[in-house]
Amino acid sequence: MQLSGFNGKLALVTGAGGGIGRALVKLLHHSGCSVVATDVVAPEFDGLPRVHSRPLDVTDSVAVNALVDDIEQRLGPIGFGINVAGVLQSGTIDTIDDAQWRRTFAVNTDGVFYLCRALARVMSPRRQGVMVTVGSNAAGIPRHAMAAYGASKAATHMLMRCLGLELAPLGIRCNTVAPGSTLTPMQTGMWADERGAEQVIAGLPNIYKTGIPLGKLAQPEDVANAVMFLLSDQAGHIVMDDLYVDGGATLRG
């Protein structure tokens, strides 16, 4: 099945400098979209003529509103909005300080709220549009020493479901993709040595973490492909969904 509904559309992607975001920008471009690719430092996409790189700090609501307005005026109506920007904060609850807690929510939750709010304001009069947020399977299962990250992602998943409920009558679809362990710098940064992937796949019973039944880590493209499906016409009757892409790690759908 060939996914459709992309040709000539304009997409806005946050966190485009990282593994999943970068893979998604390339897939969107290949499918016929023009893309505004954003990150704290404007990401580089040489050789992709319809990709416009812009710097964006998603924790700055004024900057988010200004960018959406500028895109709408200069490039045209935004059809797809995808939140990929995220940060990982690990540590037991007694070691996480106020700044770390607030920074985690500022990026993972507030940033999603700011962008979705700005997009809802421009999409609602048109009565069309799609928003997808890359969350985490940590939103649906407790993780040892990841309270800040898991809580921020759980809040974001519920935000997207509530947003989907509000906007569905206007023809705007909102969904979430929940990746598990994915081969990105965020994942490898948690590994103590070269056996990191092997240990994650096998499971870590000392911290109550199940392994990955599929026997492999996700690649960024695996997650990006799931986002593409939810953006596509083929997902036209799907709203308020959490699509888990974790090789079965959370033992849930």
N, C-alpha and C positions, 0 to 999 in steps of 0.2 A: 504494500500500500504506500503510495506516494503522498506525503503530507502536503496539504494545500492551504492557501490563504495568506501567503507571505509576500508574493510578488508585488512590488510597488508600495509596501507598507513601511512605516517609519517606527523603529524600535528604540527605546531608551534602556540602557543596561548600566547598572551600578556594579562596582567591584569587577570591572572589566579587565583589570590588570592581572588578576589571579588566574588559577588554573581553570576553574569552571566558567568564570566570566569570559575569559579569553576564548575558550572553546565555543561558548555560546555565540559570541560575536561572529566568529567565523562561520558557524552554521547558519545564522540569520542572513549574513551577507551572501552565502552560497545559495540560499533559498530565494533571493531576490529582494531582500529588505535593504533599506538604508538604515544605518545604525548610528546612534550617538553613544559612544563608549566612554564611560566615566570611571574615574578612580581619584584618590587623593592627589596623585600625580597623573596627569593625562597619559593614558596608555598609548603605546605606539603600535600601529597596524599598517606598516608599509605595504604597498601593493594592493590595498583594498580601497578602491576609489570611493565607495559609498559609505565608508566608515569615518565618522567625525569624532575625533578624540577631544574630550573636555575634562578639565579638573573639576572635582566635586567632592566636598566633605559632606557626607550625608547627615552628619549631626548638626549641620547649620541649616535651619529651616528657611531662612531668608535666601541663602544660596540655592537651595533646592527649588524654591518658588521662582527665583529669577531665571534659573536654567530652563525650567519647563516653559516659562513665558517666552524666553528667547528662542527656544526650539520651535515653538508653535508659530512665532512670527517669521522666523528666517527659513525654516526647513519644511514646515507644514505640520499637519495634525499627527500627534503621536498615537499610533494604533496599539502598540505593545509597550508595557512597562514591566521590567524585570529587575527585582531586587536580588543582587548576588553579594553585595558588600557585607562582610561579617568579620568579627574578631573572635578569637578563642582565648578565654581566660580560665586557666586551671588553678587548682588549689583548694584545700579543705576550707570549710566555712570560717574557721578561726584564723586563717592566714590571709584571706582576701580583705584588702582595705577598701575604704569608701570610694576612692578614686577608681580602682579597678572594677568594682561593682557598677559604678555609674557609667564608666566608659563602655563596658560590655552592653549595657542596656541602651546607651546612646547610639551605638552603631547598629546593633542587632535588632532593636525594637523601635526606638525613636526614629532612626533613619528610614525604616520601612514605612512608618506612619507618615512622616513628612512627604515622602515621594508619592505614596498612594493618595494622600489628601490632595496634593497638587494635581495629580493625574485625574482624580475623580472630578475635580472642578472643571477640567477641560473636556473630559470624555462624556460627562453626564448630558450636556446639551446636545451632543451628537448621537447619544443613545447607542454607543458602540465602543468597544475597546476590550482589551484583555490585560490583566495583571497577574504575574506569577512571582512568588517569592521563593528563593532557595532557603529553606529552613534547615532542620536537622532531625535525624531520628532520636537525638537526645531530648527533643521536645516531648517524646512519648514514653520514655523509659529513664529511670534514674541512672545517673552515671557518678561513680565515685570521684570526688574532688573536682566536680564540674558543675557545682550548684549555680554559679552565675551564668555560665553558658547555657545550661539546660533551661533555667528559668526564663532567660531572655528569649530563647527560641520557642518555648511553650507559649509565652505571651504573644509572640509574633504569629504563631500558628492560629491562635484564637482571634487575633486581630484580623487576619485574612479571612477567616470564616465569617466573622461579623460583617466585615466589609463586603464579602460576597453576598450575604443576605440583603444588605442595604441596596447594593447596586444591580443585583440580578434583574429586578423589574425594569431597569433602564437598559437592559441588553448588554451589560458589562460583566464579564466573567472574571472571578478572582479565585486562584488556587495556589497551593503550596507543594513544592517538591521537598521531600525529606531525605537527604542523602545520609548514608552511613560513612564508614571509613573510605575515603577517596584519596587517591595518590596525588596530593597537592602539598605545597610547602607547609600549610597548616597542619596536615597529618604527620608529615615526616619530622616536623619540629618537635613532636612529642616523643620521638623514638630515642632511646638511650644508645642504641648501637645498630649494626647492620641486620640484626635479627628482628627489627621492629615489625616489618610486614608479616613475617612468619608468626610472631606472637599474637598480633592482632587477628589474623585469620584463624589461629587455633583457639583463641579465647584467653582471657586473663581471669581465672577464678579467684585470685587473691583480691581483685577489686570488683568481683561479681559481674564481669563483662563476658557475655556469650561470644562465641566465635562467629565466623561467617559461613553459613551452610554451603554457599555456592563455591567456597574455597578460593576466593580471590578478592583483592581490593577493587573498588570501582575506579575506573578511569574518569577524568573530567568530562570526556565526551559522553559517558554513560548518563551522567546527570544532565548534561546539556541536551541530550536527545529526549529525555523525559520532559524537560521544559518545553522543547519544541513541540512535542505532542500536545501539551496542554494549551499552547498558543494556537494550534492549528484548527482549521475548520472541522477536522475529524473529532475534536474534543468539544464541539459546539454545544453539547448538552451537559457538560461537566462544570459544576460550580461548587465552591466551598469544600474542595477535596484536599486531602493530604496524601500525596502519592509517595510511598516509601520506596527508595532506591538504595537498598542496603544489602543485597544478596541474602536476605532472610535473617539478618543479624538480630533484629528486634523480635523475631518470631511473630510478626503481625503483618497485615496487609496495609 
